Amino acid sequence: MKTLQGSKQAILDALQQGRFVSGEVLGEQLGISRAAVAKHIQSLQQLGLDIFTVTGKGYQLSAKLSLLDPFKIERCYQKGQTDKKDSAQFEVFSIIDSTNSELMRRIVDNQKLSSGTVVVAQCQSSGRGRRGRQWQSPFGANLYYSYYWFLDDGLQAAMGVSVAVGLAVYDCLKHLYGIDVTLKWPNDVLVSEQKLAGVLVELDGPAEGPCNLVIGIGLNLAMPNSASEKIDQAWTDLNLLGVEVDKNILVATLTHALERRLEQYREAGLQAMQQEWNQVHAFQGQSVELITGQRRWQGICEGIDPQGGIRIRQDGEVKSYFGGEISLRKVKV
């Protein structure tokens, strides 16, 4: 884990003013050479920041960043608190390998963790998506969020958690921005079949008995061009959808939405959420391709079953499929 310190942080603070800043002026203010300023600018660009460099004018951010502030997050969370049982604890990092990896390390090392521990970061150096894919995580651009949850009922009972998490993201975006997203099994959040967010749920524990869950959520807010060029699927972000985001309000609201859905899941499983999820399912009733390992087959997608498995109809027979290594794609016609 790293933090922006000294001259790098001071340069970023100056760039956040939203206008061109002279390298010479920055050097004088910080007591460093213009060459050192240029080197710090380059290292900030390597973190994914889009910084314009114009001879004779200096440096400017392509857009002002919405940055995480632990005090603002806590204040927004407390303001929106309706249940005294809610007790999230927030940790904010400047640069981290992965918010999920940070919580998983603590679990493996048997460090004491409280349910509701939230880790968020301005930047991830090794952001992870599902099936080992890299998650583009440029500095200050998007939301990189992980939530720790302790479940008494064992791994088997956790099979449908990603369904509850998807609905929590839906709740949050609908409440804050009035956006109607759709959900793609097992863990994608879409707008017009373009990926807006992804969920990565990791489990640790015995098949029977208590287990630890780390719930990771990556949400595209304002993806810079330097990162978007590395994405190999259709995507969108809230900026493209015309939404202005206060990241601290977003973190607090998403946490409340997660708390409500996870409590609902703890009490009744997917009993009440199955129908809700199917109503916002991106591929409901459509022809899809299911991919697992080297196998591929097609069928009609009929939503999820009461355990969170995806239901596919083939030749008049409906079967449910589970597993983290299964991919679902819409068949192009």
Secondary structure, 3 states (H helix, E strand, C coil): CECCCHHHHHHHHHHCCCCCECHHHHHHHHCCCHHHHHHHHHHHHHCCCCEEEECCCEEEECCCCCCCCHHHHHHHHHHCCCCCCCCCEEEEEEEECCHHHHHHHHHHCCCCCCCCEEEEEEEECCCECHHHCECCCCCCCCEEEEEEEEECCCHHHHCCHHHHHHHHHHHHHHHHHCCCCEEECCCEEEECCEEEEEEEEEEECCCCCCEEEEEEEEECCCCCHHHHCCCCCCECCCCCCCCCCCHHHHHHHHHHHHHHHHHHHHHHCCCCHHHHHHHCECCCCCEEEEEECCEEEEEEEEEECCCCCEEEEECCEEEEECCCCEEEEECCC
